[in-house]
Amino acid sequence: MRLIILTRAITIGIAYYNVSGIPGVTSSFISILGSLLIFDTFIAMDQLTTGYRDLVGIIKNQILPRAAGTGLALLRGLAVGVLFGLLTKLGFPVVLATVLTMGLAFTVSEFTKNNMSDFVGLIGALAVYNKLLDLPDIKNVTNFYQTVGDILWTTGSGTFLALASGMVIGSVTGFITRIFLPRGYRSKRSQAYGRPLDLQPFREVIELEQGRVTAHVVLSANSPFAHKSLAETGLLSRYDSRVLAIQRQGNMISLPLGTEVLLPGDSIFILAPIQRIEQVTAIVRGEERLQGEESSYGQ
C-alpha cells in the first residue's frame, strides 16, 4: 500500500510538471487524469505478464473507452465555451453567459459516457470562453474568426497532448510499480473501473425500497453474462436480483423473460439488494468473475 501511494503521488507530480510547457493546455488536471487511468489499470492487473489477448482486452474495454469519453467531454466543453464566448461578443449579458457556460459544460461532461471526470468539459469551456472575452471588440469579422480558430486549435491540441502525455507517464510508472506487487490491487477510487455504489451519482443508483436499489450498468464483452440468457446467469436465485429492462440499440425491452440473451453493449437496469449490487454490477462490467454453479433466472 505504501508503495502504491508513493508511486501514485510521483505519477501525479510528473504528469503535472510535464504539461507546464505545453502551449494552450487548459489544465494540468487533464494530464493527471490520463496518468491515473493507465496507472490504476496496471496496478489492478491480476498478472503483469498477461497474454496478448488479455492485454488487448484491457486496452479495448478499459483504456480506449475512457480516453475517448474524456476526449469527447472535452470537445463538448470547448463547443459550449465557443458558443457563449461568441454570444457575449454579440451583446449577450456576460454574467448570464458565464453561468450558462459553467452549468452546461459541467452537465454535458456528466452525461458523456466513460468520461473520467465531470470537470473536464468545464475546464475546457472556461479556458476558451475567457480567451474569447479578452479579445478586443469585433471590427474585422474575418480577423475575429481567424483568431477564434487559432484559440480553438491551440487549446484543443494542447489539451489532447496533455491527456496523451499523462497516459504515457501512467504506463511507465504503473508498469514499474506492478513489477514489485505480488498481486493486482484495485482501490475504491481507482480510475480503471466503474465507481462503487457509494460514489455513483443518483441517476445511476436509486433506492426504490428499503434494502433494495436499481442500477444502470452497461454489459462488457468481458462479462461472464455476455451472450447468456437471463436464465443462465442465475441472477435471481444466486444474487436475488432482477433485470427490469434492457436498452439495446435504441430499443427498450421491459421486464425481459428468462430466455432473453444479454449482448455486449446492452444497457441493463437491475433491481438488487444493497449488499449485492456492487458485486452484480462488477460482474456485468466484466470486473469480477462468476462463482458457483449457474441456476435459473426465474419468471
Secondary structure, 3 states (H helix, E strand, C coil): CHHHHHHHHHHHHHHHHHCCCCCCCCCHHHHHHHHHHHHHHHHHCCCCCCCHHHHHHHHHHHHHHHHHHHHHHHHHHHHHHHHHHHHHHCCCCHHHHHHHHHHHHHHHHHCCCCCCCCHHHHHHHHHHHHHHHCCCCCCCHHHHHHHHHHHHHHHHHHHHHHHHHHHHHHHHHHHHHHHCCCCCCCCCCCCCCCCCHHHCCCCCEEEEECCEEEEEEECCCCCCCCCCEHHHHCHHHHHCCEEEEEEECCEEEECCCCCCECCCCCEEEEEEEHHHHHHHHHHHHCCCCCCCCCCCCCC
